Amino acid sequence: MAVLLIAEHNNKELRPFTLNAATAASQIDSDVHAVIIGQNSADAAKQLSELPVVKKVLSVEGAHYENFTAENFAPVIVKLAENYSHIVCSANTFGKNLMPRIAAHLDTSQVSDIIKVISQDTFLRPIYAGNAFATIKSNDAKKCVTIRPTSFDPCESTGGSATIEKVDPSEEFSNTKFIKREEIKSDRPELGTARIVVSGGRGMQSGDNFKLITEIADKLGAAIGASRAAVDAGYISNDHQVGQTGKVVVPDLYIAVGISGAIQHLAGMKESKVIVAINKDGEAPIFSVADYGLEADLFEALPQFMEELNKLNTIQK
Amino acid sequence: MKILVAVKRVIDYNVQIRVKEDGTGVVTDNVKMSTNPPDDNAIEEAVKIKEAGKATEVVAVTVGEEKAQETVRKALAVGADRGIHVKVDGILEPLAVSKILQKIVDKEQPDLVFMGKQAIDDDCNQTGQMLSALLNWPQATFASKINVKDNKLEVTREIDEGLETIEINVPAIVTCDLRLNEPRYASLPNIMKAKKKPIEEIAASDLGVDVSPRLEQLKVEEPPKRKAGIKVANVAELVQKLKNEAKVI
């Protein structure tokens, strides 16, 4: 039986992690079908049909799908699940919210946040904030799996031509009502997919001081991250949080500024290719994962860093 | 309104995890255990709602071995009225826990069930959503703000793109984010008082729920270690290294 991928989108286009989830799905079985549930989402459905790994697209449209409410999505997927061996989606807030609702209806024990497909029934996943890796075998007939997007490369996005089949919507779940979404719009790259991330922690001391980070991020074409402490203190909004309960990032370069490096933060960034730590406490645990550590006062180091960047002839973007 | 809050006993968030040499799990002997941190937020929020006169009773429930009862006792010390301990040995999967909680909901008939959004041991992030599916109740996951309005809740959820606000009718499930509130500490007099509050013990086997595992944990291993880095003397050296050695800028 084929694998069913749940596409994440904003009704206009696919969200980027759908491509990473598609790769994971194709590693489970080459026969991947993808379901897209939304309102006026034909363009996103077309995009989905162009992913070469996707063999068939199932499109479900309805006004009650406009805001991706799990209570509305789950019944559609549960019905479709009959024909599939695996249901797959990303382990971001979309998938984390939705998949367990599907798994419970299917009486399946979900495997969350996998970082590797070992075989059709066996997966590798981090536990204890990534301080241990568990190899898990699922003995359920149907498997519900969420994948850590940063552990799988995005699939090719063009060249495919899967058929798009319409599927009837299910009834609306009336006890949950969407009110509003406050998305923080930014011209910077998305935190989850950025090549470079510059993150600030409690050491930044104020929201205003984050402009020291913003400046450098703009120069490097980087996304801005933050530790939980910085978000809790109100220096920056929650969508920037990196860590066990925030986002997981795997950039080529991660610059941690004024972040001590609690294990919960390390869980979200320690797979980055190159890690830089700037901290005035030489004993801070962040230095234990840093390739390059600079023991310095960030309020002196960041302006100098900017100066040095300005001296460079070229900067990779 | 009656609020049921589910709490889990986990290895304390400050403990450096050690993987057992035989690959069967992580070391838990002589390791400090605590309530799962976002479950503390769940208790705090329920107690605050009761203090605001919008709830009549807060019941704390845990599912686990003998010592898991400590988490219920702690919840009682910060304001829960009574406790329930569903006793079961070994590690349960979230699906099994949600089936047990469903039975407790049938018995207690709460209007709301709160719990942490994720347990910091298995990092599954499933139980609340699964319980909500089994009950066919609305779910408000990753809540960072809750506003109680008669028989509705307005909940602000933390999502990847920012914040989302939804309105849900009770009965409902809410899974709590760490930013929902600042959990209080238990005062000594309240800890003493909590010892007198009732905790009902129920054997999981009496609930008629199939809790047999569906997953096999074949192996637990240490993640690959990063090789040690270097300290640089100044910013100029750092930028040169990033440009010429690591070649990332």
Interface residues (C-beta under 8 A of the other chain):
Chain A: T69 A70 E71 A74 A91 N92 T93 F94 K96 N97 L98 M99 P100 R101 I102 A103 A104 H105 D107 T108 S109 Q110 V111 S112 D113 T122 P126 I127 Y128 A129 G130 N131 A132 F133 A134 T135 I136 K137 S138 N139 D140 F173 N175 T176 K177 F178 I179 K180 R181 E182 E183 I184 G192 I196 L220 R228 V231 D232 S237 N238 D239 Q244 T245 K247 D252 L253 I263 Q264 K270 K273 V274 I275 V276 G282 F287 V289 A290 D291 Y292 G293 L294 E295 A296 A301 Q304 F305 E307 E308 L309 L312 I315 Q316
Chain B: I11 Y13 Q16 I17 V19 V26 P38 E93 P94 L95 S98 K117 Q118 I120 D121 D122 D123 C124 N125 Q126 T127 G128 Q129 M130 L131 S132 A133 L134 W137 P138 Q139 A140 T141 F142 S144 E154 R157 E158 I159 D160 E161 G162 L163 E164 T165 I166 E167 I168 N169 A172 D177 L178 R179 P213 R214 L215 E216 Q217 L218 K219 V220 E221 E222 P223 R226 G229 I230 K231 V232 N234 V235 A236 L238 V239 K241 L242 K243 A246 V248 I249
